[in-house]
Amino acid sequence: MAKIGKTFTIDIDIYNWLEEHARKKERKVSYIVNMALRQIKQTTEQWKCSVCNTWNDIESKGCYVLTDGNFCEGVAPKT
């Protein structure tokens, strides 16, 4: 995976929380920021089924998880 440098401006209270959180988790700040951005990316590209908790593509109107020969009855939330 390629790494690139980028500068962002954040509030001081967010910066302080980020530093403390990274220290508690014994991770680098960049790791914490990258994971948070990945989660945001996932939620904008997918939706989580309220029935089976599976992530589905945002274009899918229903959940297509097959369990014991039956498809899940979950439907995408209205946006």
Secondary structure by P-SEA (a helix, b strand, c coil): cbbbbbbbbbcaaaaaaaaaaaaaacccaaaaaaaaaaaaaaaaabbbbcccccccccccccccccccccccccccccc
